[in-house]
């Protein structure tokens, strides 16, 4: 679930950057773009930490 949210939010960030490069008019401004990237990064880190904890639990 967390990885899915990270992928979707990063796709939104990438789409914004791509459209900004193509049309010279990004959909989101600087601050909302930064917030989307931060949200994507946080959910990615949460997903990785959860998977690591699950892997450790399997080994023990």
N, C-alpha and C positions, 0 to 999 in steps of 0.2 A: 504494500500500500504506500509506504513512504517513498519507495523508489519510483513508483508510478507518478506521485505528485512531483517529485524532483524532475522526472523526464518531461512531464507536461509543462512545468514552469520554465524549464530550460528551453523547451521548444518555443514557448511564447517569447522568451528573451531573444532567441536566435532569429525568429521571424521578425521581430521588431528591428533588430540590427540589419537583417537582410533587406527589409523593405526601406529602411532608412538609407542604406547604401544605394539601392536601385532608384528610389524616387527623390532622394535628398529631403525627405520629410518623414521622420520617424513617427510612429503612432504614439509612443510613450515619450515623455520628457526624460531628463537626466535622473531625477530622483525616483520616479516610478520604475524606470529601467533598473536602477541599482537595487531597489527593493525586490523586484522579481528575481534578480540574480542571487541576492542574499537568501531569499526563501528557497530557491532551488538548491543552493549550496547547503543550507541547514538540513533540509529533508534528505539530501544525499548522504550527509554525514550521519544522520540518525539511522538511515537504512543500513549503512555499512557497519555501524557499531552494533546494531541489533543482529545482523548476520554473523558478526564476529562472536558475539555472546552466545548465539545458538551453536556455532561451531565448537566453542570451548565446552559447552554443556554436553555435546555429543562425545567428545574425547574423554571427558572426566567420568 
